[in-house]
Amino acid sequence: MQNFFFRMLLDMSDCSTVDINTFIGGCLKMKGLALNIDLLSLSYQTSMLHKYQTTQFGTCLAEMHRIAKQLEIAGLSLQHSDHGELYQR
């Protein structure tokens, strides 16, 4: 349990160290009913999911910009129709 707690703090801090405020805040969250660990775990999982989604969004956006640039170089452009389909302009 302690190992999970420290690993979770490290993952949430985005570095290989944990500052004292993060550590104390995490310890205070551990105090109390067993339900607190469930909430802490949910918070951790949500944080990790947010990081993953942010990374994936950035990757997708970069790829869309790359494709749009290639279409522009080729003299093509894609537009959305009123029904959501793409068509060549």
N, C-alpha and C positions, 0 to 999 in steps of 0.2 A: 504494500500500500504506500509506504513512504517513497519507494522508488518511482512509482507511478506519479505521485505528487510532484517530486522534483523534476522528473522528465516533462511533465505537463507545464510547470513553471518555465523551464528552459525553452520549450517549444513556443510558448506564448510570448516570450521576451525577444524572440528572433535573434538571439546571440548565445554564446557559450557560457554566459554568466547571468546571474539574477541579481538585480539591485535589491537593496534592503527593503525598500517600500513594497516591491512586488512580493518578496518573501514573506514579510510580515502580513501583508494583505491576504496572501494565500493561507498562511497559518491561521489567521482569524476566521477565514471561511471554513476551515476544517473543524473548528471548535463548534460544539453543539450536537444536534441530533444527527443520526446517520443519514437523514435525508439531505443534509448539506453536501455530502460527498456526491450524491446524485446530481445536484444542481451544479456543483463544481465540474463534474464530468461532462455535463451537458454544455456548460460554458466553454470548456476545452474543445469539445467536438465541434461546436459552432464556430469557434475561432479558427480551427484547422480547416473547416469547410470554407469559410470566408477567404482564407489565404489561397486555397486551391482554386476557388471560383474566380478570384481576382487574377490569378496567374493565367487561367484558361481564357478569361475574357480578353486579357492583354494579348495573348497569343492569337486568338481569333481576330481581334481588331487589326493587328499587324498584318495578318494574312489577307484580310479583306482590303486593306490599303495597298498591299503588294499586287493583288489581283486587279484592283481598280487602276493602278498605275500601268500595269501591262496592257489592260484594255485601252487605256488612253494612248499609249504608245502605238498600239495597233490601229488606232483611229476608231475604236468602238466604244460604246457606252451602254450600260444596262440601266433600264428604268423599271420602276414598279407600275403595274397596271392598277386599276381601281380594285381589282379582285386579288391582289397580292402576288400575281405571277410576274415573272421577269420577262422582259422582251428586249430585243436589240433595237437601238435607236439609230 
